[in-house]
Amino acid sequence: MQREVKEEINVDIIEPKLIGIIENIYPFDGQIGHEYDFIYEAYCHHMAAEPGADHHRRIV
């Protein structure tokens, strides 16, 4: 998970936690599409944190 996020959006995340899986079935180009979306909650280092502030941001 950490490697994929770093590769896609260049953000280092910590403590990823799976919070749900959503099944999605949908029409696409005259056929049926099917996917599973894995939803994670994680923390990342916040680049613009003020001095003395919590330097992590929660992302979902």
Backbone torsions as a table, in degrees:
resi	resn	phi	psi	omega
1	MET	NA	-49.3	-178.6
2	GLN	-60.0	-42.2	-179.0
3	ARG	-64.0	-41.7	-178.5
4	GLU	-64.3	-43.5	178.9
5	VAL	-65.3	-43.3	178.5
6	LYS	-60.0	-43.2	-179.5
7	GLU	-66.7	-40.6	-174.5
8	GLU	-80.8	-43.3	-174.4
9	ILE	-127.7	9.1	175.8
10	ASN	55.6	44.8	177.7
11	VAL	-125.8	133.9	175.2
12	ASP	-87.6	122.5	178.1
13	ILE	-110.6	156.6	176.9
14	ILE	-133.3	154.4	176.7
15	GLU	53.5	49.5	176.4
16	PRO	-65.4	139.6	-178.8
17	LYS	-135.4	122.8	178.0
18	LEU	-68.7	122.7	-179.7
19	ILE	-111.8	-8.1	177.1
20	GLY	174.7	162.8	175.6
21	ILE	-130.1	130.7	-179.8
22	ILE	-115.7	126.7	174.6
23	GLU	-91.3	132.1	-177.5
24	ASN	-127.2	119.1	175.9
25	ILE	-117.6	127.9	-171.4
26	TYR	-151.1	153.7	175.0
27	PRO	-77.5	139.1	177.9
28	PHE	-150.3	118.3	175.9
29	ASP	52.2	43.8	177.8
30	GLY	78.6	4.2	178.7
31	GLN	-127.0	176.0	177.9
32	ILE	-98.1	124.1	174.0
33	GLY	-94.1	152.4	-178.2
34	HIS	-146.8	129.5	178.2
35	GLU	-148.9	159.7	171.9
36	TYR	-116.7	128.9	177.3
37	ASP	-106.1	121.4	178.7
38	PHE	-95.4	120.4	-175.1
39	ILE	-103.8	123.0	-178.6
40	TYR	-118.4	151.0	167.3
41	GLU	-111.1	138.3	-179.1
42	ALA	-152.2	171.6	176.1
43	TYR	-116.8	148.0	176.1
44	CYS	-134.4	159.2	176.0
45	HIS	-72.9	127.4	179.9
46	HIS	-88.8	117.6	-173.4
47	MET	-66.9	-32.2	-173.9
48	ALA	-105.7	30.0	-179.3
49	ALA	-66.3	142.0	177.3
50	GLU	-74.2	152.4	178.3
51	PRO	-55.3	132.4	179.5
52	GLY	84.6	-8.2	-179.6
53	ALA	-83.5	164.2	174.2
54	ASP	-63.6	124.6	-173.9
55	HIS	-91.7	19.1	177.6
56	HIS	-124.1	144.3	176.1
57	ARG	-118.6	139.4	176.4
58	ARG	-84.7	133.3	176.6
59	ILE	-127.9	151.0	176.5
60	VAL	-128.6	NA	NA
